[in-house]
Amino acid sequence: MTCDLFIADRLYSSWSLRGWLLFRDFGLPFNENLVGLYAGTMSEDMKPVAPARLVPAIKTADGTTVGESVAIAETLAELYPDAGLRPSDPAQRATARWLASEMAAGFGALRGDCPMQLLSVYSGFQPSDAVRKDLARLNTLWSHARTMAGTSSGWLFGEISAADVFFAPVAARVVGYNLPVTKMVRVYCDHWLANEHFK
């Protein structure tokens, strides 16, 4: 039951990184298809998963096309129910879905002002008030998850979940731009940077 995954360069495409980590961190089988997001061949490269038009996208073993990261995560959780993409506790599972969805739909200032890249660490970056509000929101959400799960370090809900994967590029931004965050946020980001597949 192998899926075809369509992604762009993980060094710069945060959504591609998420899609790839959803397979790698949970040990799911997949065939990787690189899309020329920056080479002008994206439309042609995405034809096998039309009408999906953005990365990541998958084609399941039965030929179903799924676009958008949240939908991909939910589909994989259904296809591989024992892989651990969702917390086992119902309340934590609902919260994990919420956090992943909010990440997918929000944090526009952080994304816009701090483009993801995995090659450099900047010094002297001065975050705008809007970025600082996004960072405060991260602290609120992650603190809430930790309170629910009774964790103080490691993954938000104890074991890695799809919600964690949605925040992997955020960890790259926090560290790459040396953003001012709480100790709890930085510890979580450092945990991501130590992840085998992220490295």
Secondary structure, 3 states (H helix, E strand, C coil): CCEEEEECCCCCCHHHHHHHHHHHCCCCCEEEEECCCCCCCHHHHCHHHCCCCCCCEEECCCCCEEECHHHHHHHHHHHCCCCCCCCCCHHHHHHHHHHHHHHHHCCHHHHHHCCCCCCCCCCCCCCCHHHHHHHHHHHHHHHHHHHHHCCCCCECCECCCHHHHHCHHHHHHHHHCCCCCCHHHHHHHHHHHCCCCCC
